């Protein structure tokens, strides 16, 4: 009998300990969850602060886009003309170190060209047939190919611009300078913005005589990279060898992040 009571007491003790542990774990979980953004009971007393971060860096890549456009009476002839000029332009940029992975065709199009021909009418008698309407007449085809080149060695940018102009491309845009791994700089700008917002919140809470409890909401505005851009048209590039390469300043780029953080206060 005594053994049964002892076993029952031990079982109840173990059950009580398990219950205490489970309740404790639930309480800890609720406390942790309460600290999450927007978690727990809705906050009634809050303050909102904003912060802005800015990172400046020099560009490390540039893109140059060009097109080749040709006309001919037969579509095959127009395609051949475009192919010859495009291959010459790409051979020139490859010679300057541009890899195949950095050469991309953005568009290739071919369409017929028409002219409107008015009908001729020369009947002067009384029983003339009604005049015939004008008609469209196929006069040939136009074919164009647009290519974008990514330049990773910025020291060759001016030489590439000159090479494309000499190759006789129809038009050209660029170089447009950019940063290859921009996400890293965006994250750095965001971190700065959050730290500034936190500092503002701490100062404001101290002045108000309250304490910061938790973050209840967070929002981030758009990142606005400010790029240094230099545009050049192939029509302005002399096909004859230039005495010197064009000067193309790269400048710097700024990436900004604006955040708004709302804190619960107590």
C-alpha positions in Angstrom: 0.0 0.0 0.0 2.8 2.3 1.0 4.6 1.5 -2.3 1.5 2.4 -4.3 1.2 5.8 -2.6 4.9 6.5 -3.2 4.6 5.7 -6.9 1.4 7.8 -7.2 3.2 10.7 -5.5 6.2 10.4 -7.8 4.0 10.2 -10.9 2.1 13.4 -9.8 5.4 15.1 -9.1 6.7 14.3 -12.6 3.4 15.4 -14.2 3.6 18.7 -12.3 7.2 19.3 -13.4 6.3 18.6 -17.1 3.3 21.0 -16.8 5.5 23.7 -15.3 8.1 23.3 -18.1 5.5 23.4 -20.8 3.8 26.5 -19.4 7.2 28.2 -19.0 8.1 27.4 -22.6 4.9 28.9 -23.7 5.4 32.0 -21.7 9.0 32.5 -23.1 7.7 31.9 -26.6 5.0 34.5 -26.1 7.5 37.0 -24.7 9.8 36.5 -27.7 6.9 36.7 -30.1 5.9 40.0 -28.5 9.2 41.5 -29.4 8.7 40.8 -33.1 7.7 43.6 -35.4 3.9 43.8 -35.2 3.7 40.8 -32.9 1.8 40.6 -29.6 -0.9 43.0 -28.4 -1.5 46.0 -30.6 0.5 49.0 -29.4 -1.5 52.1 -28.2 1.4 54.5 -27.5 3.9 54.9 -30.3 6.4 57.2 -31.9 7.5 57.2 -35.6 10.9 58.3 -36.8 12.6 58.3 -40.1 16.2 57.9 -41.3 18.2 58.1 -44.5 21.3 56.3 -45.5 23.6 57.2 -48.4 26.4 55.3 -50.0 28.7 56.6 -52.7 30.7 54.4 -55.0 32.5 54.5 -58.3 30.9 52.6 -61.2 32.6 49.3 -62.2 30.7 48.4 -65.4 29.3 50.3 -68.4 26.7 49.3 -71.1 26.8 50.4 -74.7 23.9 49.8 -77.0 24.0 50.0 -80.8 21.9 49.1 -83.8 22.5 48.1 -87.4 19.8 48.9 -89.9 19.8 48.1 -93.6 17.4 48.1 -96.5 17.3 46.0 -99.7 14.8 44.8 -102.3 15.1 41.2 -101.0 14.9 40.4 -97.3 17.9 38.0 -97.6 20.1 40.8 -99.0 19.1 43.1 -96.2 19.8 40.4 -93.6 23.3 39.8 -95.2 24.1 43.5 -95.0 23.1 43.6 -91.3 25.0 40.4 -90.6 28.2 41.7 -92.1 28.2 45.1 -90.2 27.2 43.4 -86.9 29.9 40.9 -87.2 32.5 43.6 -87.9 31.3 45.6 -84.8 31.3 42.6 -82.5 34.8 41.5 -83.7 36.0 45.0 -82.8 34.7 44.9 -79.3 35.9 41.3 -78.7 39.3 42.4 -79.8 39.2 45.0 -77.0 38.5 42.3 -74.4 34.7 42.1 -74.2 33.6 38.5 -73.5 30.8 36.7 -75.4 28.7 36.5 -72.2 28.7 40.3 -72.1 27.3 40.6 -75.7 23.5 40.3 -76.0 21.1 40.8 -78.9 18.2 42.8 -77.6 16.1 42.8 -80.8 16.1 41.5 -84.3 13.4 42.7 -86.7 12.5 42.4 -90.4 9.6 44.0 -92.1 8.5 45.0 -95.6 8.5 48.6 -96.9 5.8 49.9 -99.1 5.2 53.0 -101.2 1.8 54.4 -102.2 1.3 54.7 -105.9 -1.5 56.9 -107.2 -3.5 55.5 -110.2 -2.9 57.1 -113.6 -6.0 58.1 -115.5 -5.9 59.5 -119.1 -9.3 58.8 -120.7 -10.8 61.9 -122.4 -13.8 60.3 -124.0 -17.4 60.1 -122.9 -17.5 56.4 -122.1 -14.5 56.3 -119.8 -14.3 53.6 -117.1 -14.3 54.8 -113.5 -10.9 55.7 -112.1 -9.1 53.0 -110.2 -7.8 53.7 -106.6 -4.2 53.9 -105.8 -2.3 51.0 -104.3 0.6 50.1 -102.1 3.6 48.7 -103.8 6.3 46.6 -102.1 9.7 48.3 -102.6 11.9 46.3 -100.3 12.6 45.2 -96.8 14.3 46.7 -93.8 16.2 44.6 -91.3 17.6 45.8 -88.0 19.5 44.2 -85.1 20.1 45.9 -81.7 22.9 44.7 -79.4 23.9 45.7 -75.9 27.6 45.3 -74.8 28.6 45.2 -71.1 32.1 46.7 -70.6 33.8 45.5 -67.4 37.2 47.1 -68.0 36.2 50.7 -67.9 39.6 51.8 -69.3 38.6 50.4 -72.6 35.2 52.3 -72.8 36.5 55.1 -75.0 38.2 52.7 -77.4 35.0 50.6 -77.7 33.0 53.7 -78.5 35.5 54.6 -81.3 35.6 51.1 -82.6 31.8 50.9 -82.9 31.7 54.2 -84.7 34.4 53.1 -87.1 32.5 49.9 -87.8 29.6 52.0 -89.2 26.8 51.0 -86.8 23.5 52.9 -87.5 23.1 54.4 -84.0 24.6 54.1 -80.6 23.7 54.9 -77.0 26.0 55.0 -74.0 28.1 54.4 -72.2 25.7 54.1 -69.2 27.8 53.6 -66.1 26.5 51.3 -63.2 27.6 49.2 -60.3 27.6 45.5 -60.9 26.7 44.3 -57.3 24.4 47.1 -56.4 22.4 45.1 -53.8 25.4 45.1 -51.4 25.4 48.9 -51.4 21.6 49.1 -51.0 21.9 46.9 -47.9 24.6 49.2 -46.5 22.5 52.3 -47.1 19.5 50.7 -45.5 21.6 49.8 -42.4 22.7 53.4 -42.1 19.1 54.6 -42.4 17.9 52.2 -39.7 20.7 53.2 -37.3 19.9 56.9 -37.8 16.2 56.2 -37.1 17.1 54.3 -34.0 19.3 57.1 -32.7 16.4 59.6 -33.3 14.0 57.4 -31.5 16.3 57.0 -28.4 16.8 60.8 -28.2 13.1 61.4 -28.6 12.2 58.8 -25.9 14.7 60.3 -23.5 13.3 63.8 -24.0 9.8 62.5 -23.5 10.7 60.5 -20.4 9.6 57.2 -21.8 11.2 53.9 -22.9 11.3 52.2 -26.2 9.6 48.8 -26.0 9.6 47.3 -29.4 9.4 48.0 -33.2 5.7 47.7 -34.3 6.2 48.7 -38.0 8.9 49.3 -40.5 8.8 50.6 -44.1 11.4 51.5 -46.6 11.1 53.8 -49.5 12.6 53.1 -53.0 16.3 53.2 -53.4 17.2 55.8 -56.0 20.7 55.2 -57.5 21.9 58.4 -59.1 24.0 57.4 -62.1 26.6 59.3 -64.0 25.5 59.0 -67.6 27.3 60.0 -70.8 25.3 59.6 -74.1 26.9 59.6 -77.5 25.4 59.0 -80.9 27.3 57.1 -83.6 26.3 59.7 -86.1 28.6 62.1 -84.3 31.6 59.8 -84.4 33.8 60.4 -87.4 34.5 57.1 -89.3 38.0 58.2 -90.0 40.7 57.5 -87.3 40.5 60.1 -84.6 43.6 61.8 -83.3 42.6 60.9 -79.8 40.0 58.8 -78.0 36.9 60.6 -76.6 37.1 61.6 -73.0 34.2 60.0 -71.0 34.1 60.9 -67.3 32.7 58.1 -65.1 31.8 60.1 -62.1 30.4 58.5 -58.9 27.0 57.0 -58.0 24.9 57.6 -54.9 22.5 55.0 -53.5 20.1 56.2 -50.9 17.6 54.4 -48.6 14.8 56.1 -46.6 13.1 54.1 -43.8 10.4 54.9 -41.3 10.3 52.9 -38.0 7.5 53.0 -35.5 8.3 52.1 -31.9 5.9 51.3 -29.0 6.8 53.4 -26.0 6.0 53.0 -22.3 
